[in-house]
Amino acid sequence: MSPHPARDGLAHLHRQNLARRFPPWPGPHRFDPESARGFRRAAVLVLLAPAQESEEVPGAEVSAPAADLFLVQRSTALRDHPGQISLPGGRIEPGEDVVTAALRETHEEIGLHPDRAEVIGELPPALVPVSSFVVHPVLAWTEASGFERAQPGEVLHALRVPVAGLLDPQRRRSVQVAGLTRFTSVGFRLPVGWVWGFTGNLLDHLFTQLGWTRPWDPGNRYLMPVAEARGRGAESIPRDGSDDLSGAREQA
């Protein structure tokens, strides 16, 4: 595959992990074998690609490489994290390794065949105490421009999101759920909802380690209604021929 600064950034994170220099995940996500006892195992794919469209972010002096990130909005019918926007991934099935599980789930959710993803490497596991999961992030790169539509079921739709837009300080908040203000996560605002919770915290940590983060004010907060946190109101993007969501595009 062709050289790209975003791909080089993923490779740098992998080398950090191999050298045991990757900083621990923040707060409740820091891995601890004792705390993880009895947790289920899952894998997610941090999948980047060359940007399909350039996005000019006002006031950006130094921007992230021109790259897109793939996300999915989970079905509202799921028991764990319904309606939330997350990285593609899911449970590790018996007999699977971490990479195989991440690629299989990504294929099921966004239609990307495993042969079209270049696996860069793994990062340390992270804890999601609220749902009792140990999550294994896998770094990957693709130059695929279009995917077959995945079978419906676990996701409402897949999103291809410009990284530069995610990092716009005007779209970032500290997210608290009404009635659960003891837990605060990093939030990234998309036209279809918030990237928050575990995924928000994970991406914030990754972008910081990559050196792509722009200064933003964590004191700016979004108080999320409980119904929104539980996925109520999340809907599939209308198929009206206009899938440009100004920062989040449905992947057909």
N, C-alpha and C positions, 0 to 999 in steps of 0.2 A: 504494500500500500504506500501511497505517496506520503512524504514527510509533512507534518502539520504540527504547529506549536501546541495545540490542544492535546494531540496524541502524545507528544513529547512530555507534556505535563502529567498525563496518566502514568507514563513509564517512570517518571521521577518519583511519583507516589509509591509505585511498586518497589522501586529500589530502596526507598526509605523504609518500607516495611521489611524487606529482606535483611536490611542492616539493623533492624530493630530500633529505628529512629523515627518511626511514624508516631506523632503525639497521640496519646490515648483519646478515645471518644469522650466528649464532655458529659458532665453531670451523671444522670441515671443510666446513660448508655455505655459507660465505661465497663469493659468486660471484667467479670470476676467469677472464677469457676464455682465458688461456693454459692454465690447469688444465683447463678445460672442453673443450679441443680434442679432437674425436673422440667426445665424449659424446653419447648419444641424448637427444632432447627429450621431455618429458612435461608434462602439465598436471594440476593437482588443484584441486578445488573446496572452499573453506572455506565450507560452507553452514550458516547459522544459521536458526533459526525460533523463533517464540514458544514458550515452554515449554508442553508438554501437561499437565504436572503440576508443582506446586511441590515442591521438595525442601529440607527444613530440615536444615542442616548444623550440628551442635553446635559452639558456640564461635565462629561466624561473626559478627563485628561489622559488617563491610561485605561484602555479597555481590555477585556478578556479577549483571547483569540476568537476569531470568527468561527464559532462552533454552536451546534444545537445539542440539546439534551432531550432524551426520550423519557416520558412519564406516562402513567396511566391513571385514569380516574376509576376507582374501584366501584363495583356494583353496590347499590344501596341494599341489596338482599343479603350481603355477606355478614357473617357474625362478627368478624374482626375488622375494625376500621372501615365500616361501610361508607361509601361515597368519598373517601379521602383520595387525594392525589398523591401518588407514590411512585417509586421506581418500579419497573417491571420485575417480577419475582414471585416467590412463594415457597411453600414447604419443600424440604428436601425429602424425597421419597426413599424408602428402604433400598439399599444397594447403589444409590446415587452419590457422587461426590459433589462438592460445592459448585464447581464450574458447570458440570452437566445439568444440575438442577436450575441454575440461573439461566442457562441457554434454553433449556426446555420451556421454562415458564415464560421467557421472553418471546419464544416462538408462538406459544399458545395465546399470549396476550396482545402482541402487536404484529404478529405474522412474520417476523424476521427469522429466516432459516439460520440455524447455527453456523452453517458454512459461510455466511455473509458477515459474521462478526469476528473480529480479531481480538482474542482474549489477551489482555496485557498482563494481568496478574490479579492477585487477591489482596485484600486489606484485612486487618484484624477484625474479629467478630465484635459485634455490638449488641447490647442488651436492649430489649423493649419490654420493660417490666409490666406495663399496663396490660399487655396481651400474652406475657410469658413466652416470648420468643428470643432466641439467639439468632441474630441476623448476620450472614456472611456476605459482605459486599465484594463483587467481582468487577474489575475495571475492563472496559471493552471499547473498541473503536470500529466504526463501520463507514463505508463510503456508499452504501446502498441509498438510492434516491427515493425509492418507493417500495412499499411492502404489500404483500397480499393482505386483504383484511382478515384478521383473526376471527375465529369462531366466537360468537357472543356467549356470555356466561358470567365470567368473573369481573369483567371490566365494562364500563359504559363506552369508553373510547380511549384511544391513545393520542398523546400530544407530542408534537415536536416543537420544543421551546428554545428560542435563542438565548444562549447563556448571558449575553450582554443585557437583555431585557430583564432577566431574573435579578441581575446585580444592580439594577437601577435603584438608588437609595429611596426614590419616591415610591417604590413598590414594596418596600420592606417594612415589617412591623414585628414587634414582640407580641405573640398571640397568647391570649389567656381564654380559657373556656369559662363562661359564666357559672359561678358556683364552685369552680375548681381553680381558683386564682393562685393556689400554692404551686401550680405547675405552669411554667411559662416556656414557650418554644419560639424558635425563630420562624418567621413567616415570610413567604414570597407570594405576592399577589399576582394571580393570573386572571384573565377575563372570565374563566369558568370556575374560579374559586381560589382557595388558599392552599399553597404547599406549606404544611405546618407539621407539628408533632415530630416524630422520629425522623421523617424524611427531611423536614425543614432543618432540623439540627444537624443531620448527617451532611446535607449539602452545604450548609454554612461552614462546617468544619473543613470539608474538602476544598471549597473555594478559597478559604483562608490559607490552607496549606499550599495551594497552587499559586498563591499570590495574586489572585484575581479580584478579591473583594474590594469594593469601594466603600469609603467611610459612610456609615449610616447611623441613625440615632435609635438605639434600642429602647430609649424612653418613649418613643412613639408606639402606642399599643393599640391592638385591636381586640376588643372583648367579643369573643365568638359566642353566639347563642348556642345552647345545648343542642337544639334541633339541627343546626348547621353542622356541629361537631359529629352528630350521628348520621350525617349524610342526607338528611331530609332536604328536598328541593333540588338535589343534583339530578340533572337530566342529560340525555344524550344531545350532542350538538345537532341542530336541525340540518337535514340534508337538503339545503336550498341552493346548492351550487356556490355558496359563499362561505368558504371555510378558513378565510384569513381572519384570525382572531386578535390581530395586533399584538403579537407576542406569544401566542399559543395557537398552533395549527393542528387540526385533527389530521392524523395520518391515515390516508386512504389506502 
